[in-house]
Amino acid sequence: MMRYKIILFLVFAFAKAEFTIAQQDDNYKIEQEERIDIDDFPADARNLVYTISKARRKIKYYKETDGSLITYEAKYKLSGYRYSVECDQKGNVIDIEVLIKKRQIEPSIFTIITDKLKGISTRFKVEKIQKQYVIDDQDALLISNRLENDDFDNFELIVAFKENDKIYRKELLFSKEGILLKHRAVKKLKYDFILF
């Protein structure tokens, strides 16, 4: 019985150590998201979201924790697209992401992105693609104009890769020209065997 307790202790100790190391690594994403009430969302950002969303009653609010970083996100659907507005604790909008399909990326750019993904692994599946609008100016009118004119900055992809019978995910940030700007590992989801 004592042997099982020691084995169980070691398993938990290694799991905790691996989780702690992953949290400290900037190249690893472990994101936790919880739904919150509108009153818990930063007030300054709330007003901006109201203005740009045109969908006031359908907005859902979330608090996100990624290691030690806490941000807030407002999600809504407008004209058939899913939007996500991320802001900091003070209410400053950091970025806006719009969920798109790969056919909405210019074919020549998607070929450049695909070639980069093939360089990581020959077996991969693109799970999610978003256009990212990096927000420097907190003016709602300027932001609305950027969204309407499709003046985005980057593509953000979540991609599952398979190598040596192991599946892992990466979040990759590409410029709108297809240049890889940044990437980091994403915590695995359960049931990866369904993907491939």
N, C-alpha and C positions, 0 to 999 in steps of 0.2 A: 504494500500500500504506500509506503514511504517513497519507493522508487517512482510511482506514478505522480506523486505530489511534486517531486523534484523535476520530472520531465515536464509536467504542466507549468511549473514555475519558469523553467527555461524557455518554453515556447512563448509565454506571455512576455518575458523579459526581452527576448529577441524581437518580438513583434512591436513592442513599445519603443525599443531603440531604433528600429527601422522607420517607424512612424515619425519619431522625433527628428531623425536625420532628414527625412523627406520634407518635413515642415521647414527646416532651416535652409534648405536648398532653394534658391530663387528659380532654378530650372525645373521645379516640380510643382505641380498645381494640385492641391487638395482643397477643393471648394465646397463649402457647406452653405446651403441656401435655406432660409426659412421665411415663410409668409408673415407679413406684419400688417398692422392696421395703418391707415393713412396718417393718423396722428403721430406714429412713430417714425415716419419718413421725414427727412429734413424739409422744413417749411419753404425755404428759398427755392429748392429744386422742385418742390411740388407745384409752385406757381408756373415755373418754366415748362414742366411736363404738361400741365393743363393747356398752356398756350400752343405748344407744338403738336400735341396728340390729337386734338379735335375729337377725342373719344373719352371724355371725362368720366363717364360712369363705368367704363369697361377696363379701367387701369387696375393692375394688380401690383402690390408693393412687396418688396423682399429686402431682407438684410442678408448680406453675404460675408462670410468669413473665409479668407484664404491665408491660412497661417495666422500671422499677427495683424494682417490688414483687414479692416472692416469697411465695407462699402455698402451702398444702398442701390437698389435697382427697381425701376418702374417698367412694367411690361404691358404692352397694349398691341392691339391689332388695328391696322388702318389700311384701307384700300387693298385688302388681301395679303398684306405683309405684316410679319411680326416684328415689333420694335422693342428694343431694350435700352433704357436710358440709365447709365450708371453714374452715380455721384459719390462724393466723399462725405464725411460726417458733417462738414460745414454746409453742405448743400451745393457745392460747386460741381457742375456736370463735367465728368471726365471724358466720357465718350458715349456715342449712340451706335448701336449695332442693329442691322436689319438682316433678318434671315432670308437667304436667297437660294436658288437652285443653281447647279453648276452650268446649266444651259444659259444662264443669265450673265456668265462671264464670257468675254470675247474669246472665241476659239483659240486664237494665237497666244493669248495670255494664259488660258487654261492649259495649253500644251507646255508652256514654260514651267508652270506650277507642277504639272504631272511629271515632267522630266525630273524635277527636283525631288518629288516624292519617290520616284523609281530609284533615285540615288540612295535613298534611305533603306528601302526594301522593295523587292519586286512584287510582293503581295501586300496590298493595302486597300482600304475602303474609306472613302471620304464620308464621314458621318454628318458633318454640319459645315455650312459655309455661311459667313456673314460679311456684309459690307460694314466697315468700321469708319465712323466719322469722329476724328479726334477733335475735341472741343476746347478751344483756347479762349474764345469770347463768350461770355454768358448771356449775350443778347438774344432773346427768343426769336426776334424777327430775322436776324442773320442766320441763326440755326435753322429756322423754317425754310429760308431761301436755299440754304445748302442742301437740305433734304429734298426739296422740290426740284432742284437742278441736278440732283444726283452727284454732288460734288463731294465724294467720299475720299478717304485717305488710303485705306488698306482693305485686304481680304483677311479674315480670320477663319482658319479651318481647324476642325477637330478630325483627326485621321487615326484609324486603327491600322496598325502594321502587324504582320505575322512573319516571324523568323524562327526557324528551328522549333516549330510547334509551340511557340510562345507568342502571345498577343500582347501588344502594348500600344498605348495611345500617346499622341502628341498634339499639342495646340501649336499651330504654326501661324505666324503673322507674315503675310506677303504684301509688298507694295502693290499698287494698282497696275504696275508694269510687270509684276510677277517675280520681283526680287525678294528672296527670303530675308526678312529682317530679324526675326526672333523665333525661337521655339522652346518649348518646355514639355516635360513629361506630364501626363494627366493620370490621376489615380484610375486604376482599372475598374470597370463595371463588372457585375456578375454576369454569368452566362455568355462569355466571350465566344464559346464554341459555336454559337448560333451564327456568328458573323461569316465564317469562312467554310 
